[in-house]
Amino acid sequence: MLPNVDAVTERQLLGLAGLGLRARTAIVGVERVRDAARRGRLALAIVAPDAARNSLEKLLPILTAKGVQVVMGPAASSLGATAGRDSADAIGILDPELARGIRRIVQGKGRKTA
């Protein structure tokens, strides 16, 4: 599991997730993310720390079992806004390159300094 994100990292992460959604290389929702993980198509999962307990209990075990890295990051309302919804408990990244970019941002390697 990758570390939680701060405000600057969150903005960058949501920007990349939004690009992935527009390019159809990212998916939204617990069921879709679980299905992609089961099929071995998921490169990274972004999970809202305030997601419903039931959603987390459904999602986190399969992600762990499949070795999918998880970013516990933006709130469900922020993930949802990125996806054009009121809220979203999870966004799955399908593209390995996009996932690599998000990992770099979360780990602090993608940040620009002023």
DSSP file (Angstrom, degrees, kcal/mol; ACC not computed):
  #  RESIDUE AA STRUCTURE BP1 BP2  ACC     N-H-->O    O-->H-N    N-H-->O    O-->H-N    TCO  KAPPA ALPHA  PHI   PSI    X-CA   Y-CA   Z-CA
    1    1 A M              0   0    0      0, 0.0    70,-0.2     0, 0.0     3,-0.1   0.000 360.0 360.0 360.0 131.9    0.0    0.0    0.0
    2    2 A L  B     -a   71   0A   0     68,-2.8    70,-0.8     1,-0.1     3,-0.1  -0.490 360.0 -87.6 -83.5 157.4    1.3    3.4   -1.0
    3    3 A P        -     0   0    0      0, 0.0    -1,-0.1     0, 0.0    69,-0.0  -0.143  47.2 -92.6 -65.0 158.7    1.3    6.3    1.5
    4    4 A N        -     0   0    0     67,-0.1     2,-0.3     1,-0.1    69,-0.2  -0.209  48.4-115.3 -61.1 162.4   -1.7    8.6    1.9
    5    5 A V        -     0   0    0     67,-0.5     2,-0.1    -3,-0.1    -1,-0.1  -0.782  14.7-138.5-111.5 149.5   -1.5   11.7   -0.1
    6    6 A D     >  -     0   0    0     -2,-0.3     4,-2.8   100,-0.1     5,-0.2  -0.308  42.1 -88.6 -90.3-177.9   -1.2   15.4    0.8
    7    7 A A  H  > S+     0   0    0      2,-0.2     4,-2.0     1,-0.2     5,-0.1   0.890 125.4  45.6 -64.2 -42.5   -3.1   18.2   -1.0
    8    8 A V  H  > S+     0   0    0      2,-0.2     4,-1.9     1,-0.2    -1,-0.2   0.940 116.2  45.8 -66.4 -46.8   -0.6   18.9   -3.7
    9    9 A T  H  > S+     0   0    0      1,-0.2     4,-3.1     2,-0.2    -2,-0.2   0.888 109.7  56.2 -62.8 -39.4   -0.1   15.2   -4.5
   10   10 A E  H  X S+     0   0    0     -4,-2.8     4,-2.9     1,-0.2     5,-0.2   0.920 106.2  49.8 -59.5 -44.9   -3.9   14.8   -4.4
   11   11 A R  H  X S+     0   0    0     -4,-2.0     4,-1.8     2,-0.2    -1,-0.2   0.919 114.6  44.3 -61.4 -43.9   -4.4   17.4   -7.1
   12   12 A Q  H  X S+     0   0    0     -4,-1.9     4,-2.2     2,-0.2    -2,-0.2   0.917 114.0  50.0 -66.2 -44.0   -1.8   15.8   -9.3
   13   13 A L  H  X S+     0   0    0     -4,-3.1     4,-2.6     1,-0.2    -2,-0.2   0.921 111.2  48.2 -60.9 -46.0   -3.1   12.3   -8.7
   14   14 A L  H  X S+     0   0    0     -4,-2.9     4,-2.5     1,-0.2    -1,-0.2   0.852 108.5  55.8 -65.7 -33.7   -6.7   13.3   -9.5
   15   15 A G  H  X S+     0   0    0     -4,-1.8     4,-1.9    -5,-0.2    -1,-0.2   0.934 111.2  42.8 -62.2 -46.2   -5.4   15.0  -12.7
   16   16 A L  H  X S+     0   0    0     -4,-2.2     4,-2.4     2,-0.2    -2,-0.2   0.896 113.2  52.0 -67.4 -39.9   -3.8   11.8  -13.9
   17   17 A A  H  X S+     0   0    0     -4,-2.6     4,-2.3     1,-0.2    -2,-0.2   0.910 108.7  51.9 -62.1 -40.4   -6.8    9.7  -12.9
   18   18 A G  H  X S+     0   0    0     -4,-2.5     4,-2.3     2,-0.2    -1,-0.2   0.895 108.2  50.7 -62.1 -40.7   -9.0   12.1  -14.8
   19   19 A L  H  X S+     0   0    0     -4,-1.9     4,-2.2     1,-0.2    -1,-0.2   0.921 110.1  50.7 -61.3 -43.4   -6.8   11.7  -17.9
   20   20 A G  H  <>S+     0   0    0     -4,-2.4     5,-3.0     1,-0.2     6,-0.9   0.892 109.5  50.2 -61.7 -39.9   -7.1    8.0  -17.5
   21   21 A L  H ><5S+     0   0    0     -4,-2.3     3,-0.7     4,-0.2    -1,-0.2   0.915 111.7  47.5 -65.7 -41.8  -10.9    8.1  -17.3
   22   22 A R  H 3<5S+     0   0    0     -4,-2.3    -1,-0.2     1,-0.2    -2,-0.2   0.855 114.9  46.4 -67.0 -33.4  -11.1   10.3  -20.4
   23   23 A A  T 3<5S-     0   0    0     -4,-2.2    -1,-0.2    -5,-0.2    -2,-0.2   0.468 112.8-121.3 -85.4  -2.1   -8.8    7.9  -22.2
   24   24 A R  T < 5S+     0   0    0     -3,-0.7    -3,-0.2    -4,-0.5    -4,-0.1   0.813  83.7 115.7  63.1  32.6  -10.7    4.9  -20.9
   25   25 A T      < +     0   0    0     -5,-3.0    69,-2.8    -6,-0.2    70,-1.3   0.140  69.9  55.8-111.1  16.1   -7.6    3.5  -19.3
   26   26 A A  E     -B   93   0A   0     -6,-0.9     2,-0.3    67,-0.2    67,-0.2  -0.978  68.9-154.5-142.8 153.7   -9.2    3.9  -15.8
   27   27 A I  E     -B   92   0A   0     65,-2.7    65,-2.6    -2,-0.3     2,-0.4  -0.893   8.1-137.2-130.5 158.7  -12.4    2.6  -14.3
   28   28 A V  E     +B   91   0A   0     -2,-0.3     4,-0.3    63,-0.2    63,-0.2  -0.935  54.7  41.4-121.9 138.5  -14.7    3.8  -11.5
   29   29 A G  S  > S-     0   0    0     61,-2.7     4,-2.4    -2,-0.4     5,-0.2   0.094  76.3 -96.1 108.8 145.6  -16.5    1.9   -8.8
   30   30 A V  H  > S+     0   0    0      1,-0.2     4,-2.8     2,-0.2     5,-0.2   0.909 119.5  48.7 -59.0 -47.1  -15.8   -1.0   -6.4
   31   31 A E  H  > S+     0   0    0      1,-0.2     4,-2.4     2,-0.2    -1,-0.2   0.916 113.4  46.1 -64.6 -43.1  -17.4   -3.7   -8.6
   32   32 A R  H  > S+     0   0    0     -4,-0.3     4,-2.3     2,-0.2    -1,-0.2   0.891 114.2  48.6 -66.7 -38.9  -15.6   -2.7  -11.7
   33   33 A V  H  X S+     0   0    0     -4,-2.4     4,-2.3     2,-0.2    -2,-0.2   0.917 112.0  49.2 -67.2 -42.8  -12.3   -2.4   -9.9
   34   34 A R  H  X S+     0   0    0     -4,-2.8     4,-2.6    -5,-0.2    -2,-0.2   0.921 111.4  49.6 -60.4 -44.3  -12.8   -5.8   -8.3
   35   35 A D  H  X S+     0   0    0     -4,-2.4     4,-1.9     1,-0.2    -2,-0.2   0.916 110.8  48.8 -62.8 -44.4  -13.6   -7.4  -11.6
   36   36 A A  H  <>S+     0   0    0     -4,-2.3     5,-2.7     1,-0.2     6,-0.8   0.888 111.5  50.3 -63.7 -38.5  -10.5   -5.9  -13.3
   37   37 A A  H ><5S+     0   0    0     -4,-2.3     3,-1.3     1,-0.2    -2,-0.2   0.928 108.9  51.5 -64.3 -44.7   -8.4   -7.1  -10.4
   38   38 A R  H 3<5S+     0   0    0     -4,-2.6    -1,-0.2     1,-0.3    -2,-0.2   0.875 111.0  48.3 -58.9 -37.8   -9.8  -10.6  -10.7
   39   39 A R  T 3<5S-     0   0    0     -4,-1.9    -1,-0.3    -5,-0.2    -2,-0.2   0.486 114.6-116.6 -83.7  -2.8   -9.0  -10.6  -14.4
   40   40 A G  T < 5S+     0   0    0     -3,-1.3    -3,-0.2    -4,-0.4    -2,-0.1   0.724  84.3 115.4  76.8  21.5   -5.5   -9.4  -13.9
   41   41 A R      < +     0   0    0     -5,-2.7     2,-0.5    -6,-0.2    -4,-0.2   0.497  44.1 100.8 -99.3  -6.3   -6.1   -6.2  -15.8
   42   42 A L        +     0   0    0     -6,-0.8    52,-0.2     1,-0.1     3,-0.1  -0.702  38.7 176.2 -93.1 126.4   -5.6   -3.7  -12.9
   43   43 A A  S    S-     0   0    0     50,-2.9    26,-0.5    -2,-0.5     2,-0.3   0.745  71.4  -5.5 -94.4 -28.4   -2.3   -1.9  -12.5
   44   44 A L  E     -cD  69  93A   0     49,-1.4    49,-3.2    24,-0.1     2,-0.4  -0.974  59.1-145.0-163.6 148.7   -3.2    0.3   -9.5
   45   45 A A  E     -cD  70  92A   0     24,-2.2    26,-3.0    -2,-0.3     2,-0.6  -0.986   3.0-157.3-124.4 135.4   -6.2    1.1   -7.3
   46   46 A I  E     -cD  71  91A   0     45,-3.2    45,-2.4    -2,-0.4     2,-0.4  -0.956  21.0-172.1-107.6 118.7   -7.0    4.5   -5.8
   47   47 A V  E     -cD  72  90A   0     24,-2.7    26,-1.6    -2,-0.6    43,-0.2  -0.933  23.4-124.0-120.3 133.6   -9.3    3.9   -2.8
   48   48 A A    >   -     0   0    0     41,-2.6     3,-1.7    -2,-0.4    27,-0.2  -0.571  12.7-143.5 -73.0 129.8  -11.0    6.6   -0.8
   49   49 A P  T 3  S+     0   0    0      0, 0.0    -1,-0.1     0, 0.0    26,-0.1   0.741 102.6  53.0 -66.4 -20.6  -10.2    6.3    2.9
   50   50 A D  T 3  S+     0   0    0     24,-0.2     3,-0.1    39,-0.0    25,-0.1   0.157  81.8 134.2 -99.3  18.8  -13.8    7.3    3.7
   51   51 A A  S <  S-     0   0    0     -3,-1.7     5,-0.0    38,-0.2    -4,-0.0  -0.257  71.7 -81.0 -62.0 154.9  -15.2    4.6    1.5
   52   52 A A     >  -     0   0    0      1,-0.1     4,-2.4     2,-0.1     3,-0.3  -0.295  37.1-123.9 -57.7 140.2  -18.0    2.5    3.0
   53   53 A R  H  > S+     0   0    0      1,-0.2     4,-2.5     2,-0.2     5,-0.2   0.887 112.6  54.0 -55.2 -41.9  -16.8   -0.2    5.3
   54   54 A N  H  > S+     0   0    0      1,-0.2     4,-1.6     2,-0.2    -1,-0.2   0.893 107.7  50.7 -60.1 -41.1  -18.6   -2.8    3.2
   55   55 A S  H  > S+     0   0    0     -3,-0.3     4,-2.4     2,-0.2     5,-0.2   0.922 110.8  48.1 -63.7 -44.6  -16.9   -1.6    0.0
   56   56 A L  H  X S+     0   0    0     -4,-2.4     4,-2.3     1,-0.2    -2,-0.2   0.897 109.7  52.7 -63.3 -39.7  -13.4   -1.7    1.7
   57   57 A E  H  < S+     0   0    0     -4,-2.5    -1,-0.2    -5,-0.2    -2,-0.2   0.808 114.3  43.5 -66.9 -28.8  -14.1   -5.3    2.9
   58   58 A K  H  X S+     0   0    0     -4,-1.6     4,-0.5    -5,-0.2    -2,-0.2   0.858 123.0  35.4 -78.2 -38.1  -15.1   -6.3   -0.6
   59   59 A L  H  X S+     0   0    0     -4,-2.4     4,-2.0    -5,-0.2     3,-0.4   0.931 106.0  57.5 -89.5 -50.4  -12.2   -4.6   -2.4
   60   60 A L  H  X S+     0   0    0     -4,-2.3     4,-2.5     1,-0.2     5,-0.2   0.854 102.6  54.0 -60.7 -40.1   -9.0   -4.6   -0.3
   61   61 A P  H  > S+     0   0    0      0, 0.0     4,-2.6     0, 0.0    -1,-0.2   0.914 111.0  45.7 -61.5 -40.4   -8.7   -8.4    0.1
   62   62 A I  H  X S+     0   0    0     -4,-0.5     4,-2.0    -3,-0.4     6,-0.2   0.886 112.6  50.8 -69.7 -36.8   -8.9   -9.1   -3.6
   63   63 A L  H  <>S+     0   0    0     -4,-2.0     5,-2.6     2,-0.2     4,-0.5   0.918 113.2  45.8 -65.3 -41.8   -6.4   -6.2   -4.3
   64   64 A T  H ><5S+     0   0    0     -4,-2.5     3,-1.1    -5,-0.2    -2,-0.2   0.929 112.1  50.9 -64.2 -46.1   -4.0   -7.7   -1.8
   65   65 A A  H 3<5S+     0   0    0     -4,-2.6    -1,-0.2     1,-0.3    -2,-0.2   0.846 113.8  44.7 -61.8 -34.9   -4.4  -11.2   -3.1
   66   66 A K  T 3<5S-     0   0    0     -4,-2.0    -1,-0.3    -5,-0.2    -2,-0.2   0.465 112.5-118.3 -90.3  -2.2   -3.7  -10.1   -6.7
   67   67 A G  T < 5 +     0   0    0     -3,-1.1     2,-0.5    -4,-0.5    -3,-0.2   0.781  56.2 158.6  72.5  27.0   -0.8   -7.9   -5.6
   68   68 A V      < -     0   0    0     -5,-2.6    -1,-0.2    -6,-0.2   -24,-0.1  -0.720  41.4-123.5 -85.6 128.0   -2.3   -4.7   -6.8
   69   69 A Q  E     - c   0  44A   0    -26,-0.5   -24,-2.2    -2,-0.5     2,-0.4  -0.442  25.9-151.1 -69.9 145.2   -0.8   -1.6   -5.2
   70   70 A V  E     - c   0  45A   0    -26,-0.2   -68,-2.8    -2,-0.1     2,-0.6  -0.967  10.3-156.7-123.1 132.0   -3.3    0.6   -3.5
   71   71 A V  E     -ac   2  46A   0    -26,-3.0   -24,-2.7    -2,-0.4     2,-1.1  -0.945   8.4-156.8-103.7 115.1   -3.2    4.4   -3.0
   72   72 A M  E     + c   0  47A   0    -70,-0.8   -67,-0.5    -2,-0.6   -24,-0.2  -0.808  50.5 119.8 -87.5 103.4   -5.3    5.4    0.0
   73   73 A G        +     0   0    0    -26,-1.6    -1,-0.1    -2,-1.1   -69,-0.1   0.192  39.1  33.5-133.5-116.3   -5.8    8.9   -1.0
   74   74 A P  S    S-     0   0    0      0, 0.0    -1,-0.3     0, 0.0   -24,-0.2  -0.072  77.6 -97.3 -59.4 153.7   -8.5   11.4   -1.9
   75   75 A A     >  -     0   0    0    -27,-0.2     4,-2.5   -26,-0.1     3,-0.4  -0.213  36.2-105.1 -64.8 160.2  -11.9   11.3   -0.3
   76   76 A A  H  > S+     0   0    0      1,-0.2     4,-2.5     2,-0.2    12,-1.7   0.838 121.9  56.2 -57.6 -35.2  -14.8    9.6   -2.1
   77   77 A S  H  > S+     0   0    0     10,-0.2     4,-2.3     2,-0.2    -1,-0.2   0.891 108.7  46.7 -66.5 -38.1  -16.2   13.0   -3.0
   78   78 A S  H  > S+     0   0    0     -3,-0.4     4,-1.9     2,-0.2    -2,-0.2   0.911 113.2  48.0 -69.7 -43.1  -13.0   14.0   -4.7
   79   79 A L  H  X S+     0   0    0     -4,-2.5     4,-1.4     9,-0.3    -2,-0.2   0.918 113.2  49.6 -61.8 -41.9  -12.7   10.7   -6.6
   80   80 A G  H  X>S+     0   0    0     -4,-2.5     5,-3.6     8,-0.3     4,-0.5   0.913 107.3  53.1 -63.2 -43.4  -16.4   11.1   -7.6
   81   81 A A  H ><5S+     0   0    0     -4,-2.3     3,-0.9     5,-0.3    -1,-0.2   0.885 107.5  52.3 -60.4 -38.3  -15.9   14.7   -8.8
   82   82 A T  H 3<5S+     0   0    0     -4,-1.9    -1,-0.2     1,-0.2    -2,-0.2   0.844 114.2  43.3 -64.1 -33.6  -13.0   13.5  -11.0
   83   83 A A  H 3<5S-     0   0    0     -4,-1.4    -1,-0.2    -3,-0.2    -2,-0.2   0.378 119.7-107.0 -94.9   3.7  -15.3   10.8  -12.5
   84   84 A G  T <<5S+     0   0    0     -3,-0.9     2,-0.3    -4,-0.5    -3,-0.2   0.807  84.3 110.6  76.1  28.9  -18.3   13.1  -12.9
   85   85 A R  S   <S-     0   0    0     -5,-3.6    -1,-0.3    -6,-0.1    -2,-0.1  -0.791  81.0-111.1-127.0 170.1  -20.2   11.5  -10.0
   86   86 A D  S    S-     0   0    0      1,-0.3     2,-0.3    -2,-0.3    -5,-0.3   0.919  97.3 -15.7 -67.0 -43.1  -21.3   12.6   -6.5
   87   87 A S        -     0   0    0     -7,-0.3     2,-0.3    -8,-0.1    -1,-0.3  -0.987  55.9-164.7-156.6 159.9  -18.8   10.2   -5.0
   88   88 A A        -     0   0    0    -12,-1.7    -8,-0.3    -2,-0.3    -9,-0.3  -0.963  12.6-156.2-149.2 131.1  -16.7    7.1   -5.8
   89   89 A D  S    S+     0   0    0     -2,-0.3   -41,-2.6     1,-0.2     2,-0.3   0.742  79.1  11.6 -79.4 -23.4  -15.1    4.7   -3.4
   90   90 A A  E     - D   0  47A   0    -43,-0.2   -61,-2.7   -14,-0.1     2,-0.4  -0.998  50.6-161.5-156.2 148.5  -12.4    3.6   -5.9
   91   91 A I  E     -BD  28  46A   0    -45,-2.4   -45,-3.2    -2,-0.3     2,-0.4  -1.000  19.3-152.0-126.9 131.2  -10.8    4.3   -9.2
   92   92 A G  E     -BD  27  45A   0    -65,-2.6   -65,-2.7    -2,-0.4     2,-0.6  -0.871   4.6-146.0-105.4 136.4   -8.8    1.5  -10.9
   93   93 A I  E     +BD  26  44A   0    -49,-3.2   -50,-2.9    -2,-0.4   -49,-1.4  -0.896  16.8 178.3-102.9 122.0   -6.0    2.3  -13.3
   94   94 A L        +     0   0    0    -69,-2.8   -68,-0.2    -2,-0.6    -1,-0.1   0.797  58.4  82.4 -91.3 -33.3   -5.6   -0.2  -16.1
   95   95 A D     >  -     0   0    0    -70,-1.3     4,-2.4     1,-0.1     5,-0.2  -0.625  66.8-151.0 -80.9 122.1   -2.7    1.3  -18.0
   96   96 A P  H  > S+     0   0    0      0, 0.0     4,-2.2     0, 0.0    -1,-0.1   0.855  96.1  51.8 -61.6 -35.5    0.7    0.4  -16.5
   97   97 A E  H  > S+     0   0    0      2,-0.2     4,-2.1     1,-0.2     5,-0.1   0.909 110.5  47.4 -68.6 -41.5    2.4    3.6  -17.6
   98   98 A L  H  > S+     0   0    0      2,-0.2     4,-2.2     1,-0.2    -1,-0.2   0.911 111.7  51.4 -64.0 -41.9   -0.3    5.7  -16.1
   99   99 A A  H  X S+     0   0    0     -4,-2.4     4,-2.5     1,-0.2    -2,-0.2   0.895 108.0  52.5 -61.0 -40.2   -0.1    3.7  -12.9
  100  100 A R  H  X S+     0   0    0     -4,-2.2     4,-2.2     1,-0.2    -1,-0.2   0.905 108.5  50.6 -63.2 -41.5    3.7    4.2  -12.9
  101  101 A G  H  X S+     0   0    0     -4,-2.1     4,-2.0     2,-0.2    -2,-0.2   0.900 110.9  48.2 -62.9 -41.5    3.2    8.0  -13.2
  102  102 A I  H  X S+     0   0    0     -4,-2.2     4,-2.7     2,-0.2     5,-0.2   0.914 109.9  52.3 -65.8 -42.4    0.7    8.0  -10.3
  103  103 A R  H  X S+     0   0    0     -4,-2.5     4,-2.4     1,-0.2     6,-0.2   0.914 108.4  51.3 -58.8 -42.9    3.1    5.9   -8.2
  104  104 A R  H  <>S+     0   0    0     -4,-2.2     5,-2.4     2,-0.2     6,-1.2   0.912 111.2  47.5 -61.2 -43.1    5.9    8.4   -8.9
  105  105 A I  H ><5S+     0   0    0     -4,-2.0     3,-1.3     4,-0.2    -2,-0.2   0.940 113.3  47.4 -63.4 -46.8    3.7   11.3   -7.8
  106  106 A V  H 3<5S+     0   0    0     -4,-2.7    -2,-0.2     1,-0.3    -1,-0.2   0.854 111.2  51.1 -65.5 -34.9    2.6    9.6   -4.6
  107  107 A Q  T 3<5S-     0   0    0     -4,-2.4    -1,-0.3    -5,-0.2    -2,-0.2   0.454 118.9-111.7 -83.6   0.5    6.2    8.6   -3.7
  108  108 A G  T < 5S+     0   0    0     -3,-1.3     3,-0.3    -4,-0.3    -3,-0.2   0.523  89.6 109.5  88.3   5.9    7.3   12.2   -4.2
  109  109 A K  S   <S+     0   0    0     -5,-2.4    -4,-0.2    -6,-0.2    -5,-0.1   0.631  74.7  53.1 -89.7 -14.0    9.4   11.8   -7.3
  110  110 A G  S    S+     0   0    0     -6,-1.2     2,-0.2    -8,-0.1    -1,-0.2   0.456  81.8 113.8-100.4  -0.5    7.1   13.5   -9.7
  111  111 A R        -     0   0    0     -7,-0.3     2,-0.4    -3,-0.3  -102,-0.0  -0.471  58.3-139.8 -77.1 139.5    6.7   16.8   -7.8
  112  112 A K        -     0   0    0     -2,-0.2     2,-0.3     2,-0.0    -2,-0.1  -0.797  15.9-143.5 -93.2 138.8    8.1   20.0   -9.1
  113  113 A T              0   0    0     -2,-0.4     0, 0.0     1,-0.1     0, 0.0  -0.801 360.0 360.0-103.6 148.0    9.8   22.3   -6.7
  114  114 A A              0   0    0     -2,-0.3    -1,-0.1     0, 0.0    -2,-0.0   0.462 360.0 360.0 -83.6 360.0    9.5   26.1   -6.9
